[in-house]
Structure formats: C-alpha cells, structure tokens
Amino acid sequence: MLPTGEQIEIGFADQHAVITQVGATLRSYQSAGAPVVEGFAPHEMPDACRNQICYPWVNRVGSGVWDFSHRVAHVGADNVVSKTLNHGLIRWRPFSVDAVEPSRCVLSYVLFPVPDYPFATRFEVRYELDVRGLGVTSIVTNLDDVDVPFSLGFHPYFATTGPSIDGAGLHLPARSYLEVDERMLPTGVVRPVAGTPFDFRVPRAIDGEVLDVTYTDLERDEDGLFTVTLVGIDGSVTRVSQDGAFAYFQAFSADTLAAARRRTSLALEPMTAPAEALRSHQGLISLAPSQSWSGVWRVRREGPDASRVSTRVSRPGG
C-alpha cells in the first residue's frame, strides 16, 4: 500500500496530473512533459505541506482556546517552538473518491467535530484539466446545526525549470502584505508593499529574496481574477489565478526547508484568509446550516515564447 493511498491519474492533451486519495493532494502535474509543480514520488509522504490542502484553517492557528457559535475549541500544537497548529486537519485524511473521468476527478471528506475544530462540515475538491490548464474547485458545506467558521488554502510548490528559484522571475500584483510576529501570526497591521523587498507589482527576478509573506489588496482583472506569473529559468511561464472567493495569497521561497528542497521551488498559495483567522476573524468565512461555499483557482503553464510577449523580468544591472 502506498503511503498516500490510491493514485488518481487524469490527463488532457499534453497535460497529466496525479491526485492522491490521502489529503486529495496534487502529487504531480506536468504540461508538455515539463513539471508544473515540484511534487513527490509515489512511495513518499509529502514534506513541508507539499501541494496539500489546508482546511478548515489555512497556514497556522495559535494553540489554546478559541470559540465560535458558543462552541469552544481547544487547539494543540504540532510546532512546539511557535506553539501553533499548522495547515488544518484534512491533509493526512483518506478522502472518498467520488468520480474519476479521463480529464477530471472529484474527492470529498466529511470532517466530524474534534477538539481543535468542533464543527461538522463536508469538503469537496474537483480537479479538471482542459485547454485552460488545471482548474481546482472547492466546495464547503455546513453539516452542522450552528454557523460554522473556516478558512481554506492550497500549498502548491511550483517548479522553475532550474536547480533554484534564483534566476526565475515573479509578477505578483498585490498592494499590501500582513505584518507578522515572531510566531508568524498576523499582528493585525497591514502594510503597503511599496518600498519593501515584497513588492513584485512590476515583474522582477526573485534572486536572493526570502519570502514567507501573506499578500492582500490583490489587483484583479475585469473578470475578478487575481493572477501571479512565474517565469522559469528557461523562459517558460506559469500563471496561477484565483477567483474572488480567495482574498489572500501567500508566497514562500522555501528557505527553511531541508537542504535538498531549499529554494528549489516557489510555493504560491491561494488562500481565503491569513493565519490565525479563527481567532482574529480576518477573512474568516461563516456558513449557516446547510449552506455551501465554493471557490476556484487555476494554473496554466505556457512555453518559453510566452514570456517575450506578456512578462518582462527586470534584474539589477539588466
């Protein structure tokens, strides 16, 4: 038995993806034979929340007590240094595989009340490949008899077609970022990116930048989409878009990972809320009994010629 359970393969044209039963995780995604995400092997467990789903909270929540709808939660900690519980509760849970078709699959998980999160919800995720790339649709349904809170995020690591993210370029059109404390929890202060190393509103090289940043005030197009563009070492272009259901975005340059994974890919993470939302209520979503919520994000890889047309990356002295 593989550690991540059943391996669900879908394909469309020259695209191929593998989703695991455990955590409904995007284990691999390739386009035209090139990796779009930096994944993991079938016999491995994903490290550093690699390509996993973060639900019913994203990023991290501080240990201790929080309450909602007159229910009290008691949060433990999987990071004993920061005293936080990271990346939600479902990423190691076996999902139900509800549908598999050549180019799409649907998985779901019913999360029953637990001390860290005393509410009943159903989470469904749909992966679909088509001419637009890979689309990921999430649906959350309240199965409880009280209002339930949640936040949701995805943690994909994107390949840059080189040994390091240094040399790649990034366009991330967000006007603000969230200040965090020593536990990497938001202080409540929102700061402009202008004049900081976190400003990628004009495409530029990642070279040397250390990123573990939550962005907000996202600049969207006429369709309401926020799009981040990653230009690989070979000039290939990866575009990550999210709809209006996702109001935040995280960029993580993987500097804290083990040496073999350090700065080898860039995590670009659609999020509905920042860390600690269950306490701060910043970006927190609340669903009434039987109510459902949905959100979509998408990724598409284009060949090297695309960067010449749509993205010009600046480098110091260049």
C-alpha positions as CSV (number, residue, x, y, z in Angstrom):
1,M,0.0,0.0,0.0
2,L,1.3,3.4,-0.9
3,P,1.5,6.0,1.9
4,T,-0.9,8.4,0.2
5,G,-3.4,5.7,-0.9
6,E,-5.0,5.4,-4.3
7,Q,-3.3,7.4,-7.1
8,I,-5.8,9.1,-9.4
9,E,-4.5,9.9,-12.8
10,I,-6.1,12.4,-15.1
11,G,-5.0,13.8,-18.5
12,F,-5.9,16.2,-21.3
13,A,-3.8,16.7,-24.5
14,D,-0.2,17.0,-23.3
15,Q,-1.2,17.6,-19.6
16,H,-1.0,14.9,-16.9
17,A,-1.8,15.1,-13.2
18,V,-1.8,12.6,-10.3
19,I,-4.0,13.3,-7.2
20,T,-3.7,11.1,-4.1
21,Q,-6.5,9.7,-2.0
22,V,-4.9,10.8,1.2
23,G,-5.4,14.6,1.5
24,A,-6.7,14.9,-2.1
25,T,-3.1,16.1,-2.8
26,L,-1.8,17.1,-6.2
27,R,1.2,14.7,-6.2
28,S,2.3,15.7,-9.7
29,Y,1.3,17.9,-12.6
30,Q,3.1,18.1,-15.9
31,S,2.5,20.0,-19.1
32,A,4.2,19.2,-22.4
33,G,6.5,16.8,-20.4
34,A,7.7,19.5,-18.0
35,P,6.9,19.6,-14.3
36,V,4.5,22.4,-13.4
37,V,4.6,21.6,-9.6
38,E,7.5,20.2,-7.7
39,G,5.8,17.1,-6.4
40,F,6.9,13.8,-4.7
41,A,7.3,10.2,-5.6
42,P,4.5,7.6,-5.2
43,H,6.4,5.9,-2.3
44,E,6.9,9.2,-0.4
45,M,4.9,11.2,2.0
46,P,4.7,14.9,1.1
47,D,7.1,17.1,3.0
48,A,6.5,20.7,4.1
49,C,2.8,20.6,3.2
50,R,3.8,19.9,-0.4
51,N,0.9,20.6,-2.7
52,Q,-1.5,19.8,0.1
53,I,-4.9,21.3,1.0
54,C,-5.2,23.4,4.2
55,Y,-8.7,23.2,5.8
56,P,-10.6,24.1,8.0
57,W,-7.9,26.7,8.5
58,V,-5.0,27.9,6.4
59,N,-1.4,28.5,7.3
60,R,-1.5,28.2,11.2
61,V,-3.5,28.9,14.3
62,G,-2.1,29.5,17.7
63,S,-2.5,26.8,20.4
64,G,-5.1,27.4,23.1
65,V,-8.7,28.2,23.2
66,W,-11.0,29.9,20.6
67,D,-14.7,29.9,20.3
68,F,-17.5,30.4,17.7
69,S,-21.2,29.8,17.8
70,H,-21.0,29.2,21.5
71,R,-18.7,26.2,21.0
72,V,-15.2,26.2,22.5
73,A,-12.2,24.7,20.6
74,H,-9.0,23.6,22.3
75,V,-6.1,23.8,19.8
76,G,-3.0,21.7,20.3
77,A,0.4,22.3,18.6
78,D,2.4,20.5,16.1
79,N,5.1,23.2,16.1
80,V,6.3,23.2,19.7
81,V,8.6,26.2,19.1
82,S,5.9,28.6,17.8
83,K,3.1,26.9,19.7
84,T,0.9,26.7,16.6
85,L,-1.1,24.0,14.8
86,N,-0.3,24.3,11.1
87,H,-2.1,23.7,7.8
88,G,-5.5,22.4,9.1
89,L,-6.8,19.0,9.7
90,I,-7.5,17.1,6.4
91,R,-4.2,16.8,4.6
92,W,-3.5,13.4,6.1
93,R,-7.1,12.1,6.0
94,P,-8.2,9.5,3.4
95,F,-10.8,11.1,1.1
96,S,-13.7,9.4,-0.7
97,V,-13.1,9.2,-4.4
98,D,-16.5,10.2,-5.8
99,A,-15.8,10.4,-9.5
100,V,-13.0,9.7,-11.9
101,E,-13.1,10.6,-15.6
102,P,-10.3,10.9,-18.2
103,S,-9.7,14.6,-17.5
104,R,-11.3,15.2,-14.1
105,C,-11.8,13.7,-10.7
106,V,-13.9,14.6,-7.6
107,L,-12.9,13.7,-4.0
108,S,-14.6,14.6,-0.7
109,Y,-14.2,14.3,3.1
110,V,-16.6,14.7,5.9
111,L,-14.9,16.3,8.9
112,F,-16.6,15.5,12.1
113,P,-16.2,17.6,15.2
114,V,-12.8,17.3,17.0
115,P,-11.4,19.3,19.9
116,D,-9.4,21.6,17.6
117,Y,-12.5,22.3,15.5
118,P,-15.8,21.3,17.0
119,F,-18.0,21.5,13.8
120,A,-19.2,19.2,11.2
121,T,-18.6,20.1,7.5
122,R,-18.1,18.4,4.2
123,F,-15.2,19.4,1.9
124,E,-15.2,18.6,-1.8
125,V,-12.5,19.2,-4.3
126,R,-12.6,18.8,-8.1
127,Y,-9.5,18.7,-10.3
128,E,-10.1,19.2,-14.0
129,L,-7.7,19.5,-17.0
130,D,-8.7,21.4,-20.1
131,V,-7.4,23.9,-22.6
132,R,-7.1,26.5,-19.8
133,G,-4.8,24.2,-17.7
134,L,-5.6,22.7,-14.3
135,G,-8.7,24.0,-12.6
136,V,-9.3,23.3,-8.9
137,T,-12.8,23.9,-7.5
138,S,-13.5,23.6,-3.7
139,I,-17.0,23.3,-2.2
140,V,-17.5,23.5,1.6
141,T,-20.9,22.6,3.1
142,N,-22.1,23.1,6.6
143,L,-23.4,19.8,8.0
144,D,-23.9,21.2,11.5
145,D,-26.9,22.9,13.2
146,V,-25.0,26.1,14.0
147,D,-23.0,28.6,11.9
148,V,-19.5,27.2,11.2
149,P,-16.3,29.2,10.5
150,F,-13.5,28.2,8.2
151,S,-10.7,29.3,6.0
152,L,-9.1,27.4,3.1
153,G,-5.8,27.4,1.4
154,F,-3.7,25.4,-1.1
155,H,0.0,24.9,-0.8
156,P,1.4,24.1,-4.2
157,Y,5.2,24.4,-4.9
158,F,5.9,25.5,-8.5
159,A,8.9,24.3,-10.4
160,T,11.1,26.9,-12.1
161,T,12.9,24.6,-14.6
162,G,16.2,25.1,-12.9
163,P,18.1,24.0,-9.7
164,S,17.0,27.1,-7.8
165,I,14.3,29.8,-7.9
166,D,17.2,32.2,-8.2
167,G,17.2,33.2,-11.8
168,A,13.4,33.0,-12.1
169,G,11.1,36.0,-12.3
170,L,7.9,36.8,-10.4
171,H,5.0,39.1,-11.1
172,L,2.7,39.3,-8.0
173,P,0.3,42.3,-8.3
174,A,-0.7,42.9,-4.7
175,R,-0.6,46.3,-3.0
176,S,-0.3,45.2,0.7
177,Y,1.1,42.5,3.0
178,L,0.4,41.4,6.6
179,E,2.9,42.1,9.3
180,V,3.6,39.0,11.5
181,D,5.1,38.4,14.9
182,E,7.8,36.0,16.0
183,R,5.3,33.1,15.8
184,M,4.5,34.0,12.2
185,L,1.0,35.1,13.3
186,P,-0.5,38.3,11.9
187,T,-0.3,41.3,14.3
188,G,-3.3,43.0,12.7
189,V,-1.2,45.5,10.8
190,V,-1.5,45.7,7.0
191,R,1.4,47.4,5.3
192,P,1.9,48.6,1.8
193,V,4.4,46.6,-0.3
194,A,5.8,49.8,-1.9
195,G,9.5,50.2,-0.9
196,T,9.8,46.7,0.5
197,P,11.5,43.6,-0.8
198,F,8.0,42.1,-1.1
199,D,6.9,44.3,-3.9
200,F,6.6,42.3,-7.2
201,R,3.9,44.5,-8.8
202,V,6.5,45.1,-11.5
203,P,7.9,41.8,-12.7
204,R,11.4,41.2,-11.4
205,A,13.9,38.5,-10.5
206,I,13.4,36.6,-7.3
207,D,17.3,36.4,-6.9
208,G,18.2,36.4,-3.2
209,E,14.7,37.4,-1.9
210,V,13.5,35.5,1.1
211,L,9.7,35.2,1.0
212,D,7.2,33.9,3.5
213,V,4.6,36.6,3.0
214,T,0.8,36.9,3.1
215,Y,-0.4,39.4,0.5
216,T,-3.8,41.2,0.3
217,D,-5.3,44.1,-1.6
218,L,-4.9,42.0,-4.7
219,E,-5.2,43.6,-8.1
220,R,-7.8,41.8,-10.2
221,D,-8.7,41.8,-13.9
222,E,-12.2,42.6,-15.3
223,D,-13.3,39.0,-14.6
224,G,-12.3,39.4,-10.9
225,L,-9.3,37.1,-11.2
226,F,-6.0,37.7,-9.4
227,T,-3.1,36.2,-11.3
228,V,0.5,35.6,-10.3
229,T,3.1,34.9,-13.0
230,L,6.3,32.9,-12.5
231,V,8.8,32.9,-15.3
232,G,11.1,29.9,-15.2
233,I,14.8,29.7,-15.9
234,D,14.1,28.6,-19.5
235,G,11.6,31.4,-20.0
236,S,8.5,29.2,-19.6
237,V,5.6,30.9,-17.9
238,T,3.4,29.5,-15.1
239,R,0.2,31.5,-14.3
240,V,-1.6,31.0,-11.0
241,S,-5.1,32.6,-10.9
242,Q,-7.7,32.7,-8.2
243,D,-11.3,34.0,-8.2
244,G,-12.9,36.4,-5.7
245,A,-13.5,33.7,-3.1
246,F,-9.8,33.8,-2.4
247,A,-8.9,37.2,-0.9
248,Y,-5.3,36.4,0.2
249,F,-2.2,34.9,-1.3
250,Q,1.0,33.5,0.2
251,A,4.5,33.4,-1.4
252,F,7.0,31.1,0.3
253,S,10.6,30.8,-1.1
254,A,11.3,27.5,0.9
255,D,14.4,28.9,2.7
256,T,13.5,26.9,5.9
257,L,13.2,23.5,4.2
258,A,15.8,20.7,4.3
259,A,18.8,21.3,2.1
260,A,17.6,19.1,-0.8
261,R,14.4,21.1,-1.1
262,R,15.7,24.6,-0.1
263,R,14.8,27.2,-2.7
264,T,14.3,24.6,-5.4
265,S,10.7,25.7,-6.0
266,L,8.4,28.6,-5.1
267,A,5.2,28.0,-3.1
268,L,2.4,30.2,-4.5
269,E,-0.7,29.7,-2.3
270,P,-4.3,30.8,-2.9
271,M,-5.9,31.5,0.5
272,T,-9.3,32.7,1.7
273,A,-7.8,34.2,4.9
274,P,-4.5,34.6,6.6
275,A,-3.1,32.7,9.6
276,E,-5.0,32.8,12.9
277,A,-8.3,33.7,11.2
278,L,-10.3,31.5,13.6
279,R,-9.4,34.0,16.3
280,S,-9.0,37.2,14.5
281,H,-11.9,36.6,12.1
282,Q,-9.8,38.4,9.4
283,G,-11.1,36.9,6.1
284,L,-12.9,34.2,8.0
285,I,-15.9,32.6,6.2
286,S,-19.0,31.7,8.2
287,L,-21.6,29.3,6.8
288,A,-25.2,28.9,8.1
289,P,-26.6,25.4,8.5
290,S,-26.9,23.6,5.1
291,Q,-25.2,26.5,3.3
292,S,-22.4,25.9,0.8
293,W,-19.4,27.9,-0.4
294,S,-17.3,27.4,-3.4
295,G,-14.0,28.9,-4.8
296,V,-11.8,28.2,-7.8
297,W,-8.1,28.6,-8.6
298,R,-6.3,27.6,-11.7
299,V,-2.8,27.1,-13.0
300,R,-1.5,27.1,-16.6
301,R,2.0,26.6,-18.0
302,E,3.0,28.2,-21.3
303,G,6.1,27.8,-23.4
304,P,9.2,30.0,-23.3
305,D,7.8,32.3,-26.1
306,A,5.0,33.5,-23.8
307,S,7.5,35.4,-21.6
308,R,8.6,37.5,-24.5
309,V,5.1,38.7,-25.1
310,S,3.5,39.1,-21.7
311,T,6.1,39.3,-19.0
312,R,9.4,41.2,-19.0
313,V,11.5,40.4,-15.9
314,S,13.9,43.1,-14.7
315,R,17.2,42.3,-13.0
316,P,19.7,44.5,-11.3
317,G,22.0,45.9,-13.9
318,G,19.9,44.4,-16.7
